[in-house]
Amino acid sequence: MSRNIFRAVAISLTALFSTCAAAEDLNVLYSNAYVLKTPIEAIAKGFEASHPGTKINLSDVKGYTEMAQLMLRAAITGDIPDVAFQGTSFLHLFVDRNLAVPLDDFIKAEPDWKSFGYSKSITEIGEINGKTYGIPFAISIPTVYFNADLVKAAGGDPNNPPKTWDGIIELASKIKAPSGGIYFDYTPTGNWTFVALVQAAGGQMMTPDMKKIAFSGKEGIDALKLLKAIGEAGMKDMSRDQAKQAFAAGSIGILVTSSSDIALYTKQAAGRFPIIVSQFPVPSDKGLLPAGGNALVIHTKDAAKQKLAWEFIKYATNAQSQTAMATATSYIPINEKAVQDPKLLGDYYAKNPNLRVPVTQLTQLNGFFSFPGENSTKITKVIQDQLQAVVTLQRSPEDSLKQMVSEVEALLPQN
C-alpha cells in the first residue's frame, strides 16, 4: 500500500501498518514519491516475486525533513517502520537517537561482499562514528546547468561551458535573462551547497573530533566571497521552486542545484532550448562533495525482520535494481556494476551524456555532514540566513562569517 503520510501527519504509523502483522511482512517508508514512486514500487514487486510469502508494505511522505519529523514522533509511540529510504543528511540524527541499526555484522557475514559493486566512497556515505548505518540507494550531488541558447547569445560556447567558478561567474554576468544570469541554490536541507563549496575547496565544516568549527578559515570565507560574486553577477533572490520554474521556462541562464532533476529539466525545456550539464567545480585535489539523496536504513529491533530488511537492502542496491532506479530518475546509481555494464547503464549513459556528468564524480563523494546535538536544524537556519545576506549583497562575507561562527558555536553541544 502506498499512502501520502504528509497529507495526514496526525495518522500514526500504527494505523498505516495495522494490516501488516505477518512476520514475512516488511514495512518500508520512503519520500519524494514524485520521482521515486515508480522504481521503488517496481523493486518492491520484484523482491516479493523473488521471496515468496513476503509482502512489502510501502508508505511515503513528502520529503526527507518530513520523514525525519515523522520518525521522531514514531519513536515515541513505537511505530517505527522496519526499513526506510532516509535522507543522507539525517543519518547522524537517527544514530544519535539510537533509531538506526548498525549494518557491520550483516556486511561481515557476506562472503562475497566485495563483489556486490559498491565502491569505498559509496559505502563511506553511510558511515557514522566508524560504523555503517546506511547503504546508499539514490545519490545526488550539486551540479551546474546551462541554458545553451542563453550561453550562446552571451558569447559563450555551449559545447564547452566554463569549468571554474571564475569562468561561470564571468559568463553569468554577460547573460541577459529576465530572472537573472545565474541562480545558486543556497537553501537545500543541511546547507548542502555551502558544505559542498567548503569541502570541494579541501575544507571541513568541523574538526574530526566534532568539537570545533573548521569552516571559519580560508575555505569558508572563499565560499562566501563566491556567493557575493554570484550576487554581483545579477542573481535574483527567490525560492528554490521559483528558481527551478524560471530555469525550465528559459529565464535563468545558469542554475546551480541538485543533479536529481536533470531528466525533469530536460523534459520541461524540450523543444524550447537545450540544456548542458557540467560538473560542480572541485578546485582542490583533496576536495570532496557531500552526497545528497537517500540511503537504506534498518530501524526494526526485531532480529527476524532485520534479516529480511537486509535482504531487501541488497536487492534494492543490486545492479538490476539500480538500473531501474537510474533510468527512471536522474539520481546517481551506487552500483558500479550497473554503471559499467553496457547492457545495463553503460550504453544508457553513452546516449544521455548529461545524466552521466554527475556519475563521473562518484570517486569524489563523501557523507553528508550534519552538525551534532539537538540544535542542528537551528544551526542550518543560522547559516542559511547569512548565506542569503551575502548573496543579496546585504552583508559582507567577512561580517557574515563572523556572525555565523559566533551563532553556530553558541548552538553546538557545550562539552
TORKOL-4160 file (C-alpha; in steps of 0.2 Angstrom, whole numbers, padded with zeros to 4 digits, m for minus):
415
<pt num="1" X="0000" Y="0000" Z="0000"/>
<pt num="2" X="0006" Y="0017" Z="m0004"/>
<pt num="3" X="m0001" Y="0032" Z="0006"/>
<pt num="4" X="0004" Y="0050" Z="0007"/>
<pt num="5" X="0008" Y="0052" Z="0026"/>
<pt num="6" X="0012" Y="0071" Z="0023"/>
<pt num="7" X="m0006" Y="0074" Z="0020"/>
<pt num="8" X="m0012" Y="0066" Z="0036"/>
<pt num="9" X="0003" Y="0068" Z="0048"/>
<pt num="10" X="m0009" Y="0065" Z="0063"/>
<pt num="11" X="m0011" Y="0047" Z="0057"/>
<pt num="12" X="0001" Y="0036" Z="0067"/>
<pt num="13" X="0012" Y="0023" Z="0058"/>
<pt num="14" X="0002" Y="0010" Z="0069"/>
<pt num="15" X="m0014" Y="0014" Z="0058"/>
<pt num="16" X="m0004" Y="0014" Z="0042"/>
<pt num="17" X="0003" Y="m0003" Z="0046"/>
<pt num="18" X="m0011" Y="m0010" Z="0055"/>
<pt num="19" X="m0014" Y="m0023" Z="0042"/>
<pt num="20" X="0004" Y="m0029" Z="0042"/>
<pt num="21" X="0005" Y="m0042" Z="0056"/>
<pt num="22" X="0013" Y="m0056" Z="0047"/>
<pt num="23" X="0031" Y="m0060" Z="0051"/>
<pt num="24" X="0035" Y="m0060" Z="0032"/>
<pt num="25" X="0029" Y="m0043" Z="0030"/>
<pt num="26" X="0041" Y="m0028" Z="0029"/>
<pt num="27" X="0035" Y="m0010" Z="0032"/>
<pt num="28" X="0045" Y="0001" Z="0021"/>
<pt num="29" X="0045" Y="0020" Z="0021"/>
<pt num="30" X="0051" Y="0032" Z="0008"/>
<pt num="31" X="0049" Y="0050" Z="0002"/>
<pt num="32" X="0050" Y="0060" Z="m0014"/>
<pt num="33" X="0037" Y="0049" Z="m0022"/>
<pt num="34" X="0035" Y="0062" Z="m0037"/>
<pt num="35" X="0051" Y="0054" Z="m0044"/>
<pt num="36" X="0055" Y="0038" Z="m0034"/>
<pt num="37" X="0037" Y="0030" Z="m0033"/>
<pt num="38" X="0039" Y="0020" Z="m0050"/>
<pt num="39" X="0056" Y="0012" Z="m0047"/>
<pt num="40" X="0053" Y="0009" Z="m0028"/>
<pt num="41" X="0036" Y="0000" Z="m0032"/>
<pt num="42" X="0045" Y="m0010" Z="m0046"/>
<pt num="43" X="0059" Y="m0015" Z="m0034"/>
<pt num="44" X="0046" Y="m0020" Z="m0020"/>
<pt num="45" X="0036" Y="m0031" Z="m0033"/>
<pt num="46" X="0052" Y="m0039" Z="m0039"/>
<pt num="47" X="0058" Y="m0043" Z="m0021"/>
<pt num="48" X="0041" Y="m0051" Z="m0017"/>
<pt num="49" X="0042" Y="m0061" Z="m0033"/>
<pt num="50" X="0060" Y="m0067" Z="m0028"/>
<pt num="51" X="0055" Y="m0070" Z="m0009"/>
<pt num="52" X="0038" Y="m0080" Z="m0010"/>
<pt num="53" X="0027" Y="m0076" Z="0006"/>
<pt num="54" X="0035" Y="m0059" Z="0009"/>
<pt num="55" X="0024" Y="m0043" Z="0007"/>
<pt num="56" X="0032" Y="m0026" Z="0006"/>
<pt num="57" X="0021" Y="m0013" Z="0013"/>
<pt num="58" X="0026" Y="0004" Z="0006"/>
<pt num="59" X="0021" Y="0021" Z="0013"/>
<pt num="60" X="0028" Y="0038" Z="0008"/>
<pt num="61" X="0030" Y="0055" Z="0015"/>
<pt num="62" X="0033" Y="0071" Z="0005"/>
<pt num="63" X="0052" Y="0074" Z="0009"/>
<pt num="64" X="0067" Y="0070" Z="0020"/>
<pt num="65" X="0063" Y="0083" Z="0033"/>
<pt num="66" X="0045" Y="0077" Z="0034"/>
<pt num="67" X="0051" Y="0059" Z="0036"/>
<pt num="68" X="0063" Y="0064" Z="0050"/>
<pt num="69" X="0049" Y="0073" Z="0059"/>
<pt num="70" X="0038" Y="0058" Z="0057"/>
<pt num="71" X="0052" Y="0046" Z="0063"/>
<pt num="72" X="0055" Y="0056" Z="0079"/>
<pt num="73" X="0036" Y="0055" Z="0083"/>
<pt num="74" X="0035" Y="0037" Z="0079"/>
<pt num="75" X="0050" Y="0033" Z="0090"/>
<pt num="76" X="0039" Y="0040" Z="0105"/>
<pt num="77" X="0024" Y="0029" Z="0100"/>
<pt num="78" X="0035" Y="0014" Z="0095"/>
<pt num="79" X="0028" Y="0014" Z="0077"/>
<pt num="80" X="0044" Y="0014" Z="0068"/>
<pt num="81" X="0045" Y="0006" Z="0050"/>
<pt num="82" X="0056" Y="m0009" Z="0048"/>
<pt num="83" X="0067" Y="0000" Z="0035"/>
<pt num="84" X="0067" Y="0017" Z="0027"/>
<pt num="85" X="0075" Y="0026" Z="0012"/>
<pt num="86" X="0082" Y="0040" Z="0024"/>
<pt num="87" X="0089" Y="0057" Z="0018"/>
<pt num="88" X="0108" Y="0056" Z="0020"/>
<pt num="89" X="0108" Y="0072" Z="0029"/>
<pt num="90" X="0098" Y="0064" Z="0043"/>
<pt num="91" X="0108" Y="0049" Z="0046"/>
<pt num="92" X="0118" Y="0056" Z="0061"/>
<pt num="93" X="0101" Y="0061" Z="0069"/>
<pt num="94" X="0095" Y="0043" Z="0069"/>
<pt num="95" X="0111" Y="0037" Z="0075"/>
<pt num="96" X="0111" Y="0049" Z="0089"/>
<pt num="97" X="0093" Y="0044" Z="0094"/>
<pt num="98" X="0098" Y="0026" Z="0093"/>
<pt num="99" X="0085" Y="0024" Z="0079"/>
<pt num="100" X="0097" Y="0015" Z="0066"/>
<pt num="101" X="0103" Y="m0002" Z="0067"/>
<pt num="102" X="0122" Y="m0005" Z="0063"/>
<pt num="103" X="0125" Y="m0015" Z="0047"/>
<pt num="104" X="0143" Y="m0020" Z="0050"/>
<pt num="105" X="0138" Y="m0038" Z="0056"/>
<pt num="106" X="0127" Y="m0041" Z="0041"/>
<pt num="107" X="0141" Y="m0035" Z="0029"/>
<pt num="108" X="0154" Y="m0046" Z="0038"/>
<pt num="109" X="0143" Y="m0061" Z="0036"/>
<pt num="110" X="0143" Y="m0059" Z="0017"/>
<pt num="111" X="0157" Y="m0069" Z="0010"/>
<pt num="112" X="0157" Y="m0060" Z="m0007"/>
<pt num="113" X="0153" Y="m0043" Z="m0001"/>
<pt num="114" X="0167" Y="m0035" Z="m0012"/>
<pt num="115" X="0159" Y="m0042" Z="m0027"/>
<pt num="116" X="0142" Y="m0033" Z="m0024"/>
<pt num="117" X="0148" Y="m0017" Z="m0034"/>
<pt num="118" X="0149" Y="m0004" Z="m0021"/>
<pt num="119" X="0164" Y="0007" Z="m0021"/>
<pt num="120" X="0173" Y="0013" Z="m0005"/>
<pt num="121" X="0167" Y="0031" Z="m0007"/>
<pt num="122" X="0149" Y="0025" Z="m0008"/>
<pt num="123" X="0149" Y="0014" Z="0007"/>
<pt num="124" X="0158" Y="0028" Z="0017"/>
<pt num="125" X="0142" Y="0039" Z="0014"/>
<pt num="126" X="0133" Y="0028" Z="0027"/>
<pt num="127" X="0146" Y="0028" Z="0040"/>
<pt num="128" X="0144" Y="0037" Z="0056"/>
<pt num="129" X="0157" Y="0036" Z="0070"/>
<pt num="130" X="0166" Y="0022" Z="0062"/>
<pt num="131" X="0151" Y="0011" Z="0059"/>
<pt num="132" X="0140" Y="0008" Z="0044"/>
<pt num="133" X="0121" Y="0013" Z="0046"/>
<pt num="134" X="0115" Y="0015" Z="0029"/>
<pt num="135" X="0118" Y="0008" Z="0011"/>
<pt num="136" X="0115" Y="0022" Z="m0002"/>
<pt num="137" X="0101" Y="0019" Z="m0014"/>
<pt num="138" X="0099" Y="0035" Z="m0025"/>
<pt num="139" X="0113" Y="0049" Z="m0024"/>
<pt num="140" X="0113" Y="0067" Z="m0029"/>
<pt num="141" X="0126" Y="0080" Z="m0029"/>
<pt num="142" X="0126" Y="0099" Z="m0033"/>
<pt num="143" X="0129" Y="0102" Z="m0052"/>
<pt num="144" X="0128" Y="0116" Z="m0064"/>
<pt num="145" X="0115" Y="0118" Z="m0078"/>
<pt num="146" X="0117" Y="0129" Z="m0093"/>
<pt num="147" X="0104" Y="0136" Z="m0104"/>
<pt num="148" X="0113" Y="0133" Z="m0120"/>
<pt num="149" X="0104" Y="0146" Z="m0130"/>
<pt num="150" X="0107" Y="0160" Z="m0117"/>
<pt num="151" X="0125" Y="0155" Z="m0116"/>
<pt num="152" X="0127" Y="0156" Z="m0135"/>
<pt num="153" X="0119" Y="0173" Z="m0135"/>
<pt num="154" X="0131" Y="0179" Z="m0122"/>
<pt num="155" X="0146" Y="0174" Z="m0132"/>
<pt num="156" X="0149" Y="0158" Z="m0123"/>
<pt num="157" X="0152" Y="0141" Z="m0131"/>
<pt num="158" X="0138" Y="0129" Z="m0126"/>
<pt num="159" X="0148" Y="0114" Z="m0131"/>
<pt num="160" X="0162" Y="0119" Z="m0119"/>
<pt num="161" X="0155" Y="0128" Z="m0104"/>
<pt num="162" X="0166" Y="0135" Z="m0091"/>
<pt num="163" X="0173" Y="0123" Z="m0078"/>
<pt num="164" X="0179" Y="0135" Z="m0065"/>
<pt num="165" X="0169" Y="0147" Z="m0053"/>
<pt num="166" X="0178" Y="0162" Z="m0061"/>
<pt num="167" X="0173" Y="0157" Z="m0078"/>
<pt num="168" X="0155" Y="0153" Z="m0073"/>
<pt num="169" X="0153" Y="0170" Z="m0064"/>
<pt num="170" X="0161" Y="0179" Z="m0079"/>
<pt num="171" X="0148" Y="0171" Z="m0091"/>
<pt num="172" X="0134" Y="0174" Z="m0079"/>
<pt num="173" X="0137" Y="0192" Z="m0079"/>
<pt num="174" X="0136" Y="0193" Z="m0098"/>
<pt num="175" X="0119" Y="0183" Z="m0099"/>
<pt num="176" X="0104" Y="0194" Z="m0102"/>
<pt num="177" X="0089" Y="0184" Z="m0094"/>
<pt num="178" X="0073" Y="0190" Z="m0086"/>
<pt num="179" X="0076" Y="0181" Z="m0070"/>
<pt num="180" X="0095" Y="0183" Z="m0070"/>
<pt num="181" X="0111" Y="0176" Z="m0077"/>
<pt num="182" X="0113" Y="0164" Z="m0063"/>
<pt num="183" X="0105" Y="0156" Z="m0048"/>
<pt num="184" X="0114" Y="0147" Z="m0034"/>
<pt num="185" X="0103" Y="0136" Z="m0024"/>
<pt num="186" X="0109" Y="0141" Z="m0006"/>
<pt num="187" X="0093" Y="0134" Z="0003"/>
<pt num="188" X="0094" Y="0115" Z="0002"/>
<pt num="189" X="0092" Y="0104" Z="0018"/>
<pt num="190" X="0108" Y="0105" Z="0029"/>
<pt num="191" X="0116" Y="0119" Z="0020"/>
<pt num="192" X="0121" Y="0106" Z="0007"/>
<pt num="193" X="0128" Y="0118" Z="m0007"/>
<pt num="194" X="0138" Y="0128" Z="0006"/>
<pt num="195" X="0145" Y="0112" Z="0013"/>
<pt num="196" X="0149" Y="0107" Z="m0005"/>
<pt num="197" X="0159" Y="0124" Z="m0008"/>
<pt num="198" X="0169" Y="0122" Z="0008"/>
<pt num="199" X="0173" Y="0103" Z="0006"/>
<pt num="200" X="0176" Y="0105" Z="m0013"/>
<pt num="201" X="0190" Y="0118" Z="m0009"/>
<pt num="202" X="0198" Y="0105" Z="0003"/>
<pt num="203" X="0190" Y="0111" Z="0019"/>
<pt num="204" X="0179" Y="0104" Z="0033"/>
<pt num="205" X="0164" Y="0111" Z="0042"/>
<pt num="206" X="0171" Y="0104" Z="0059"/>
<pt num="207" X="0186" Y="0097" Z="0066"/>
<pt num="208" X="0187" Y="0077" Z="0065"/>
<pt num="209" X="0183" Y="0076" Z="0084"/>
<pt num="210" X="0167" Y="0086" Z="0080"/>
<pt num="211" X="0172" Y="0098" Z="0094"/>
<pt num="212" X="0176" Y="0114" Z="0085"/>
<pt num="213" X="0171" Y="0124" Z="0069"/>
<pt num="214" X="0183" Y="0122" Z="0055"/>
<pt num="215" X="0174" Y="0132" Z="0041"/>
<pt num="216" X="0180" Y="0149" Z="0049"/>
<pt num="217" X="0196" Y="0149" Z="0039"/>
<pt num="218" X="0200" Y="0151" Z="0021"/>
<pt num="219" X="0188" Y="0139" Z="0013"/>
<pt num="220" X="0173" Y="0147" Z="0022"/>
<pt num="221" X="0177" Y="0165" Z="0018"/>
<pt num="222" X="0181" Y="0160" Z="0000"/>
<pt num="223" X="0164" Y="0151" Z="m0001"/>
<pt num="224" X="0155" Y="0167" Z="0005"/>
<pt num="225" X="0166" Y="0178" Z="m0007"/>
<pt num="226" X="0160" Y="0167" Z="m0021"/>
<pt num="227" X="0142" Y="0170" Z="m0016"/>
<pt num="228" X="0145" Y="0188" Z="m0016"/>
<pt num="229" X="0152" Y="0187" Z="m0033"/>
<pt num="230" X="0137" Y="0177" Z="m0039"/>
<pt num="231" X="0125" Y="0191" Z="m0031"/>
<pt num="232" X="0135" Y="0204" Z="m0041"/>
<pt num="233" X="0133" Y="0194" Z="m0057"/>
<pt num="234" X="0115" Y="0198" Z="m0056"/>
<pt num="235" X="0107" Y="0183" Z="m0046"/>
<pt num="236" X="0089" Y="0187" Z="m0041"/>
<pt num="237" X="0084" Y="0180" Z="m0024"/>
<pt num="238" X="0069" Y="0169" Z="m0025"/>
<pt num="239" X="0063" Y="0152" Z="m0018"/>
<pt num="240" X="0071" Y="0136" Z="m0024"/>
<pt num="241" X="0055" Y="0131" Z="m0033"/>
<pt num="242" X="0053" Y="0148" Z="m0041"/>
<pt num="243" X="0071" Y="0147" Z="m0047"/>
<pt num="244" X="0068" Y="0129" Z="m0054"/>
<pt num="245" X="0052" Y="0135" Z="m0063"/>
<pt num="246" X="0061" Y="0150" Z="m0070"/>
<pt num="247" X="0076" Y="0140" Z="m0077"/>
<pt num="248" X="0064" Y="0127" Z="m0085"/>
<pt num="249" X="0055" Y="0142" Z="m0093"/>
<pt num="250" X="0071" Y="0149" Z="m0100"/>
<pt num="251" X="0073" Y="0164" Z="m0090"/>
<pt num="252" X="0088" Y="0160" Z="m0080"/>
<pt num="253" X="0105" Y="0156" Z="m0089"/>
<pt num="254" X="0114" Y="0146" Z="m0076"/>
<pt num="255" X="0107" Y="0136" Z="m0062"/>
<pt num="256" X="0117" Y="0128" Z="m0048"/>
<pt num="257" X="0107" Y="0115" Z="m0039"/>
<pt num="258" X="0104" Y="0096" Z="m0037"/>
<pt num="259" X="0108" Y="0084" Z="m0050"/>
<pt num="260" X="0092" Y="0074" Z="m0046"/>
<pt num="261" X="0082" Y="0084" Z="m0058"/>
<pt num="262" X="0092" Y="0083" Z="m0074"/>
<pt num="263" X="0079" Y="0072" Z="m0083"/>
<pt num="264" X="0065" Y="0084" Z="m0077"/>
<pt num="265" X="0073" Y="0100" Z="m0083"/>
<pt num="266" X="0077" Y="0091" Z="m0100"/>
<pt num="267" X="0059" Y="0086" Z="m0102"/>
<pt num="268" X="0052" Y="0103" Z="m0097"/>
<pt num="269" X="0064" Y="0113" Z="m0109"/>
<pt num="270" X="0062" Y="0101" Z="m0123"/>
<pt num="271" X="0058" Y="0109" Z="m0140"/>
<pt num="272" X="0062" Y="0127" Z="m0132"/>
<pt num="273" X="0081" Y="0126" Z="m0128"/>
<pt num="274" X="0094" Y="0113" Z="m0125"/>
<pt num="275" X="0102" Y="0111" Z="m0108"/>
<pt num="276" X="0120" Y="0107" Z="m0104"/>
<pt num="277" X="0125" Y="0099" Z="m0088"/>
<pt num="278" X="0143" Y="0102" Z="m0081"/>
<pt num="279" X="0152" Y="0096" Z="m0065"/>
<pt num="280" X="0151" Y="0106" Z="m0049"/>
<pt num="281" X="0169" Y="0113" Z="m0048"/>
<pt num="282" X="0181" Y="0104" Z="m0036"/>
<pt num="283" X="0196" Y="0116" Z="m0035"/>
<pt num="284" X="0206" Y="0106" Z="m0023"/>
<pt num="285" X="0215" Y="0089" Z="m0026"/>
<pt num="286" X="0208" Y="0085" Z="m0009"/>
<pt num="287" X="0191" Y="0091" Z="m0012"/>
<pt num="288" X="0175" Y="0081" Z="m0009"/>
<pt num="289" X="0157" Y="0083" Z="m0012"/>
<pt num="290" X="0143" Y="0079" Z="0001"/>
<pt num="291" X="0132" Y="0065" Z="m0006"/>
<pt num="292" X="0113" Y="0070" Z="m0005"/>
<pt num="293" X="0099" Y="0058" Z="m0009"/>
<pt num="294" X="0095" Y="0044" Z="0002"/>
<pt num="295" X="0101" Y="0028" Z="0010"/>
<pt num="296" X="0093" Y="0012" Z="0016"/>
<pt num="297" X="0092" Y="0011" Z="0035"/>
<pt num="298" X="0086" Y="m0003" Z="0046"/>
<pt num="299" X="0075" Y="0003" Z="0060"/>
<pt num="300" X="0067" Y="m0013" Z="0067"/>
<pt num="301" X="0074" Y="m0021" Z="0083"/>
<pt num="302" X="0066" Y="m0037" Z="0078"/>
<pt num="303" X="0080" Y="m0049" Z="0073"/>
<pt num="304" X="0070" Y="m0059" Z="0060"/>
<pt num="305" X="0064" Y="m0043" Z="0052"/>
<pt num="306" X="0082" Y="m0036" Z="0052"/>
<pt num="307" X="0087" Y="m0051" Z="0042"/>
<pt num="308" X="0073" Y="m0048" Z="0030"/>
<pt num="309" X="0077" Y="m0030" Z="0029"/>
<pt num="310" X="0095" Y="m0033" Z="0025"/>
<pt num="311" X="0089" Y="m0044" Z="0010"/>
<pt num="312" X="0078" Y="m0030" Z="0004"/>
<pt num="313" X="0093" Y="m0018" Z="0005"/>
<pt num="314" X="0104" Y="m0030" Z="m0005"/>
<pt num="315" X="0090" Y="m0032" Z="m0018"/>
<pt num="316" X="0087" Y="m0013" Z="m0020"/>
<pt num="317" X="0105" Y="m0009" Z="m0022"/>
<pt num="318" X="0110" Y="m0023" Z="m0034"/>
<pt num="319" X="0114" Y="m0019" Z="m0052"/>
<pt num="320" X="0097" Y="m0023" Z="m0060"/>
<pt num="321" X="0088" Y="m0013" Z="m0047"/>
<pt num="322" X="0100" Y="0002" Z="m0048"/>
<pt num="323" X="0097" Y="0002" Z="m0067"/>
<pt num="324" X="0079" Y="0003" Z="m0064"/>
<pt num="325" X="0081" Y="0017" Z="m0052"/>
<pt num="326" X="0093" Y="0027" Z="m0063"/>
<pt num="327" X="0083" Y="0025" Z="m0079"/>
<pt num="328" X="0068" Y="0031" Z="m0070"/>
<pt num="329" X="0076" Y="0046" Z="m0062"/>
<pt num="330" X="0091" Y="0057" Z="m0063"/>
<pt num="331" X="0099" Y="0050" Z="m0047"/>
<pt num="332" X="0117" Y="0043" Z="m0047"/>
<pt num="333" X="0117" Y="0024" Z="m0046"/>
<pt num="334" X="0128" Y="0017" Z="m0032"/>
<pt num="335" X="0132" Y="0001" Z="m0040"/>
<pt num="336" X="0147" Y="0001" Z="m0051"/>
<pt num="337" X="0142" Y="m0015" Z="m0060"/>
<pt num="338" X="0127" Y="m0006" Z="m0067"/>
<pt num="339" X="0137" Y="0009" Z="m0072"/>
<pt num="340" X="0150" Y="m0001" Z="m0081"/>
<pt num="341" X="0139" Y="m0015" Z="m0090"/>
<pt num="342" X="0134" Y="m0009" Z="m0107"/>
<pt num="343" X="0118" Y="m0019" Z="m0106"/>
<pt num="344" X="0113" Y="m0010" Z="m0090"/>
<pt num="345" X="0118" Y="0008" Z="m0089"/>
<pt num="346" X="0134" Y="0009" Z="m0099"/>
<pt num="347" X="0125" Y="0012" Z="m0116"/>
<pt num="348" X="0111" Y="0022" Z="m0107"/>
<pt num="349" X="0124" Y="0035" Z="m0101"/>
<pt num="350" X="0133" Y="0035" Z="m0118"/>
<pt num="351" X="0116" Y="0040" Z="m0126"/>
<pt num="352" X="0112" Y="0053" Z="m0112"/>
<pt num="353" X="0129" Y="0062" Z="m0108"/>
<pt num="354" X="0120" Y="0075" Z="m0097"/>
<pt num="355" X="0115" Y="0061" Z="m0085"/>
<pt num="356" X="0132" Y="0054" Z="m0085"/>
<pt num="357" X="0140" Y="0070" Z="m0079"/>
<pt num="358" X="0137" Y="0068" Z="m0060"/>
<pt num="359" X="0141" Y="0049" Z="m0061"/>
<pt num="360" X="0159" Y="0054" Z="m0066"/>
<pt num="361" X="0161" Y="0062" Z="m0049"/>
<pt num="362" X="0157" Y="0046" Z="m0039"/>
<pt num="363" X="0175" Y="0045" Z="m0033"/>
<pt num="364" X="0174" Y="0062" Z="m0026"/>
<pt num="365" X="0159" Y="0059" Z="m0014"/>
<pt num="366" X="0159" Y="0058" Z="0005"/>
<pt num="367" X="0145" Y="0058" Z="0018"/>
<pt num="368" X="0133" Y="0072" Z="0021"/>
<pt num="369" X="0139" Y="0082" Z="0035"/>
<pt num="370" X="0127" Y="0087" Z="0049"/>
<pt num="371" X="0130" Y="0096" Z="0065"/>
<pt num="372" X="0130" Y="0087" Z="0081"/>
<pt num="373" X="0117" Y="0090" Z="0095"/>
<pt num="374" X="0099" Y="0095" Z="0097"/>
<pt num="375" X="0101" Y="0112" Z="0088"/>
<pt num="376" X="0107" Y="0105" Z="0071"/>
<pt num="377" X="0091" Y="0112" Z="0062"/>
<pt num="378" X="0093" Y="0129" Z="0071"/>
<pt num="379" X="0111" Y="0129" Z="0065"/>
<pt num="380" X="0105" Y="0126" Z="0047"/>
<pt num="381" X="0094" Y="0141" Z="0048"/>
<pt num="382" X="0108" Y="0152" Z="0055"/>
<pt num="383" X="0119" Y="0148" Z="0041"/>
<pt num="384" X="0106" Y="0150" Z="0028"/>
<pt num="385" X="0101" Y="0167" Z="0034"/>
<pt num="386" X="0119" Y="0173" Z="0032"/>
<pt num="387" X="0121" Y="0165" Z="0015"/>
<pt num="388" X="0106" Y="0175" Z="0010"/>
<pt num="389" X="0113" Y="0191" Z="0017"/>
<pt num="390" X="0129" Y="0189" Z="0007"/>
<pt num="391" X="0121" Y="0183" Z="m0010"/>
<pt num="392" X="0109" Y="0198" Z="m0009"/>
<pt num="393" X="0123" Y="0210" Z="m0005"/>
<pt num="394" X="0116" Y="0215" Z="0011"/>
<pt num="395" X="0131" Y="0210" Z="0022"/>
<pt num="396" X="0150" Y="0207" Z="0018"/>
<pt num="397" X="0157" Y="0190" Z="0018"/>
<pt num="398" X="0168" Y="0194" Z="0032"/>
<pt num="399" X="0154" Y="0201" Z="0043"/>
<pt num="400" X="0143" Y="0186" Z="0039"/>
<pt num="401" X="0156" Y="0173" Z="0043"/>
<pt num="402" X="0160" Y="0181" Z="0059"/>
<pt num="403" X="0141" Y="0181" Z="0064"/>
<pt num="404" X="0139" Y="0164" Z="0058"/>
<pt num="405" X="0153" Y="0157" Z="0068"/>
<pt num="406" X="0148" Y="0166" Z="0084"/>
<pt num="407" X="0130" Y="0159" Z="0082"/>
<pt num="408" X="0134" Y="0142" Z="0077"/>
<pt num="409" X="0147" Y="0140" Z="0092"/>
<pt num="410" X="0133" Y="0145" Z="0104"/>
<pt num="411" X="0122" Y="0131" Z="0097"/>
<pt num="412" X="0134" Y="0117" Z="0097"/>
<pt num="413" X="0134" Y="0105" Z="0112"/>
<pt num="414" X="0144" Y="0113" Z="0126"/>
<pt num="415" X="0155" Y="0098" Z="0132"/>
